[in-house]
Amino acid sequence: MVNNSLVLQKMRKQKTCFAGFPTPLQPMPRLTEALGGPNLYVKRDDMTDLSFGGNKARKLEFLFADAKNKGADTMISTGAVQSNCACMVASAARRLGMKPVLVLVGPEPAVYDGNLLLDKLLGAEINFLETYGPHLEEYMNKLAKEYSAKGHTPYVVSAGASVPLTVPGYVLALQEVVSQFEALNKTVDYIVCTCGTGGTQAGLVLGTKLLGVDTKVVGASVFASKEDASKNIVEMANGCARLYGADVCVGVDDVVVFDDYIKEGYGVINNDVKDAIKLMAQTEGIFLDPIYTGKAMVMLIDKIKKGYFKKDDNVVFFHTGGLAALCLYRDELSKL
Ligand SMILES: Cc1ncc(COP(=O)(O)O)c(C=O)c1O
């Protein structure tokens, strides 16, 4: 077993740096006042230096290091037609001189918009597959074989880039926030984040264990039940701990994730999400997206109203990006 500071050091050495960290930590005094406390801060991971920002940048620094070590020159990635992750993989591939190949699930739209438009501008090879299923993996492997046969070295990225290998991205993000608070002579009581595949939350929770801090991480699931989300987070966090020989273990009791804010379903906007987006924009001038961060903000607002936090707690809202999707909701949002 390796001691915790050596684990963190090893993680820092493992990545390739291309996405411009640290991201800013900003106080949100007007939102704090509007909601009647606690002390709210925002961690601007929407300002990571890749595409239009987002949490995937932290994960991809690890994934691309692995790809480069394996001599890859072609990155094959997948996701929904509007996948933030697929777009960021394509963007990182261009930055590192590799060819981006995407398999997007869903029908090809008549008009390219949002992330799909960015994929196009990045010159990614775009393949559409109508539905999810085992045939997706088969299709990705077939593409990889074709590229290999042409003399390339392809690297296949799983959806969401959420594997134990990429979890250190958010372990180091936790360390970044803790240091930013130390510089202010303060401590972080809570972190609030979105939980999709759970990779982000897995890194943050593992980070609290490795750093030995009391910060509690609270996730808003956007599709999985809280039981499934917790299981994914625990598996990814412990998978990462094993990779690095770390002497820590994350259990389901260490994970706090709520599924009450999924409401009508993944990607479906409702009035609470619209109000949360509007409140953030009109108090702090910061935009949230309807699919991920908007739902996490609904949770934050609800938890404040229900007295979940103490008035003097320092609460950090992790803004994980996703803004390319904002204008896809123009019809719903213009009726605000
Ligand atoms: C903008 C945004 N925020 C949050 C998440 C959730 O992150 P994770 O899958 O690591 O839970 C995603 C995942 O796609 C995302 O695109």
The ligand as a Gaussian input file, in Angstrom:
#p B3LYP/6-31G(d) Opt

LIG

0 1
 C      -22.095000      18.994000     -18.179000
 C      -22.009000      17.739000     -17.409000
 N      -22.077000      17.797000     -16.071000
 C      -22.048000      16.666000     -15.330000
 C      -21.934000      15.424000     -15.913000
 C      -21.934000      14.224000     -15.042000
 O      -20.642000      13.758000     -14.824000
 P      -20.388000      12.251000     -14.456000
 O      -20.768000      11.423000     -15.645000
 O      -18.948000      12.183000     -14.157000
 O      -21.241000      11.919000     -13.288000
 C      -21.840000      15.315000     -17.308000
 C      -21.737000      13.992000     -17.954000
 O      -21.914000      13.821000     -19.116000
 C      -21.878000      16.501000     -18.081000
 O      -21.800000      16.463000     -19.423000

